[in-house]
Amino acid sequence: AQSVSQHNHHVILSEAASLELGCNYSYGGTVNLFWYVQYPGQHLQLLLKYFSGDPLVKGIKGFEAEFIKSKFSFNLRKPSVQWSDTAEYFCAVNSNSGGGADGLTFGKGTHLIIQP
Amino acid sequence: DAGITQSPRYKITETGRQVTLMCHQTWSHSYMFWYRQDLGHGLRLIYYSAAADITDKGEVPDGYVVSRSKTENFPLTLESATRSQTSVYFCASSDYGTATGETQYFGPGTRLLVL
């Protein structure tokens, strides 16, 4: 079975600080990897995704993530955070077996608070 | 472009009552999913559907029933609600087999409180 581990449950940063949120997954096959963001009171929005190819993927709002296959990791980064980045961030994975869409397995989320 | 909608957005019910949460998408996506979100657990998959009349269990299906008679609708029914089913429920859809097929798009959620 797949599992996703997000290392930091709560992160507090000041504006302009750099951000890195850790995500590790456990799965024996080929995977698709996602980062979703949930702003307060809103639904999940896709930040970025990795299916194949260049392991460094860029998403919306200046976020990027790097897939390191040997470490089973997909960490999210942003060089300079803003107050508006305050949100819950979820790493998710599903199988890329080509046999049909799988439901996503989510990490427990990281609550990011940006202090002005 | 309405996308994916859920109704009701908020629901309070009592233990033992039947509750149906609605999900509707306008993209004609083939796949639809139901998740529940609980503190400390993230989101967990309840059921999913690959097409009309094709459904399958996810990680936490007990106490829930789904149906998919039309591609655009995927209702989730709690046959006899329990307090442990108090949660936020998210519906999602994806169009597997297309360029963006592996991406799931989420609805706004339904907050359910079971008293």
Interface residues (C-beta under 8 A of the other chain):
Chain A: V4 N32 F34 Y36 Q42 H43 L44 Q45 L46 K49 F51 F90 A92 N94 N96 G100 A101 G103 L104 T105 F106 G107 K108 G109
Chain B: S30 Y31 F33 Y35 G40 H41 G42 L43 R44 L45 Y48 A50 G58 E59 F90 A92 S94 Y96 G101 E102 T103 Q104 Y105 F106 G107 P108 G109
